[in-house]
């Protein structure tokens, strides 16, 4: 009898799934697939048609918002990493809505390739409001280039850069991935460098001053030149610019940009052939 009483108390304390939907919550992801290491951004949409105010994140708030992530294969809910808030604090008055940004990889270990499901949950006044499950995948990408950086002021530390490709929204995209070895096993965020045309092989170069330059064919007439600053404890995107094909560009500055990034020689072959 004592066990039955304890179970009844626990059940009463747990949030109850709302029978009527007067508050709705949804989540939309930017992409269906993410290359390992990319930040998985999603937009949360909260709509409040109840007479109450919904308040999350304030000291006097009792409402809660979080996103549950499941492995698609076995439907097992993943454990959270840390206790940080999923979204910035917000208030939604009656008959109003709110859109907020969240990054799933900040709360779950999502570096293992596979299929996953995400479900937003809002708890208000003891009632649990759930959104639809949204599917997404983590993919390894296809390696097309690499470079290695050593640091004179950090002996033993090595940073490996990899160029990866994957299809996104009916276009092939190029990604830069980086991880450290030797004294640090840090894995840096993977960056989407934009659309890629396979007329020239993309190139990544590490300069002695610490700049990392990626040059790839963006369209038939232009290359995209992306510059990162890479230091022992930091890796930051500095700038991205489109430059004309060196075969057709006449300015000295364009030629200098190609020289700084190691150069990409145009290949004389029909446009429909790959490298």
N, C-alpha and C positions, 0 to 999 in steps of 0.2 A: 504493500500500500504506500509505503514511504517513497519508493522509486516512482510509482505512478504519480504521486503528488509533485515530485520534483520535475518530472517530465511535463506536467501540466503548466507549472510555473515557467519553465524554459520556453514552452510554446507560446505562452501569453506574452513573453517579453520580446519574442522575435517579430520582425516586421511582417505584416500581413499583405499578401498580394491584393492589390486593389481590384474590386469586382467591377466598378464602373470607372471609365477612363475620363476623368475631368482634368487630369494632368498627363501630358504625353512627353516622352523623351526619346530622342532619336540620335543616331550617330552616322556620319557619312565620312568615308575614307577617300583620300585623294586618288588612290590607285588600287588596283586589284592585287598587284604583286610588288614586292619591295626587294631590292638587292640587299644581301646581308650587310648590316651596319647602317642602313638608311634610317633616318628619323621617320617614324610612322605617324604622320599628322592626320588628325580627324577633327571634324567640326561637330560639336554637340548642339542639338536644337531642343530647347525646352519650351513647351507651350502650356500656359496655365489658364484653363477655363473654369477653374474652381473659384469660390468666393474668397479663398484664403490667399495670403502672401506666401510665396516660396522663397526661402532665404537659406543660402549655403555659404559656409566659410566664415561667418561672423561669430564673435564670442558668445552672443546670445542665441545663436542659431541651433536648432535641433535637427534640421534637415541635413541630409547627406547625399552626395553624388559620387559615384564611382563607375568604373568600367570593368566588367568581368571578361577575362580572356580564356578561351578553351582551346585545347588541341583538337583539331577537327576529326582526327582519326578515331580517338577513343572518348571524346567529349569530356575529358578530365579538365577541371578548372585549374589554371596555373596559379602558383604562389606569387604574391606581389613582391616587388623589390623596393624596400623602403616604405615610408609612410607619408610621402609628400602628397599634396592635393592634386587631384587630376585636372582641375580647372581653377582659374582665379575666382575669388568670392563673387557672388552675384545675388541679386534680388529680382524676382519676377512677380509683379503685382497681378491681381486678378485681371483676366482677359488680356494679358500681355505675353510676349515671348522673348526669348533671349538665345543668341548664338554664341558659343564659346569654343575655344581651341584647346585641344589636348594632344599629347604625344604618347602613344602607347608604350613605346620602347623605354620611356622614362620610368615606367612602373612595372614592366615585366621583362624577363630575359628573353628577348626575341631575336636571337642571333643564330638559331638553329633552323636550317631550311625545312620547310614543311607548310602545311595548311592550318590556319587558325580561324577562330570565330571570336568576335567581340560583341558584347552586349552592354548597353548603358543602363544604369539603374539609378533611380532617384527615390529616396526614402523621405516621405513627408507625413508628419503626424502619425507615425507608426505604420503607414501604408507604403508598400513597395510598388513602384511604377517602373516597368521594364520596357525597353525598346526592342526592336527586332534584332536578331543575330545578323551580323555583317561578316562575310567571309573575306579573308585576304591570305596571301601567301608570302613566304620568305623564300627567295631563290638565290643560288650561289652566283649567278651571272656567268658569262663566258669570258675568260681571260684573253686579252689581245695585246698586252704590253705590261712592262714592269720597270722599276728603277729602285735603287738602294741608296739611302742616305746615311752617312756616318757623321758624327759630331765630334769636333776637335776638343770641345770643352766638356764632353761627357763620354769618356773612353768606354768602349764596350757596348754602347747603345747603338742599335741599328734600326732604321725605319724603312720598311718595305712598302712601296707604292705599287698598286696594281690597277691597270685599266681593264674594266669589265664592260660588257655590252649586254643589253636585254631589251626586249620589245616593250614599248609603253605607248598606249593609245595609238596603235597602228603605225608607230615609227620606231626605228631602232635608236636607242639612247646609249650614250657613253657615261660611265661612272668611274670615279676615282675612289679607291679603297686604300686604307693605310693601317698598319699595325706595327708595334714596336717589339723588338727582341733584345735580350741581353740586359739584365737589370730591371727591365720593365716589360710587361706583357700587355701593355695598353692597346686597346683597339679603338681607333678613331672613327668618327661618323663618316659614312660613305656619302659622297656628293654626286648628285645628278648633274652632269655637264651639258645636257641638252641633246638634241637630235644629232645623229651621225649618218653621214653618207660614206659608203665604202668605196670611194674613188682613191683615197690615200689612207694608208695605215696611220692611226693616231699615234702620237709620240708623247712620252712623259720624260722630262729632263730635270735634273737636280743641279742647281747652280751653286758654286762655292759659297756665295753669300747667304744661302739658305732659302732662296726662292725655288719653288717647284712649279714648272711650266708645263701645261698640257696643251697641245695643239692638235686639233682634229677638224676634219672637213665637216662644215655645218650645212652647206648647200652647194649647188654647182659652182657658185662664184665666190664663196667666202669660206674662210676658216674661222674657228672659234679659238681664241687664245685665253686660257684661264690661268691665273697666277695665284699661288698660295704662298704664305709665309710659314715656313716649317722650322720651329725651334724645339729644343729638347722637351719643353713642357707645354708646347702650344702648336696647333696647326689651324691656321685661319685662312679663309678665302679673302684675297686682297682685291682682285678685280677680274672682270671678264669683259672681253671685247671681241668684236667681229672685225677681221682684217681681210682684205682682198687677196685673191689668189696671187702669189708672187709672180706668176707668169704674165698676169695682166695688170698688176699694180705698178705704178711708176714712181711712187714716192720713196725717198730714201728711208723714212721712218718705218714703213712697212717692211722693207728689207732688213732693217735692224731688228725688228721684232722677231722675224724668222731666224735670224742669226742667234739672238739671245736664247731662243727656245730649242736650239739644236738643229733647226731647219727641217723642213719636210719637202722633199723634192717631188714635184708633180710627176705623175706616172702617165706615160703615153699609152692609153688603152681605152677601148670603148667604155662608155659610162656604165653599161649594164653588167660589166664584169667586175667581180670582187677582187680584192688584193690576193 
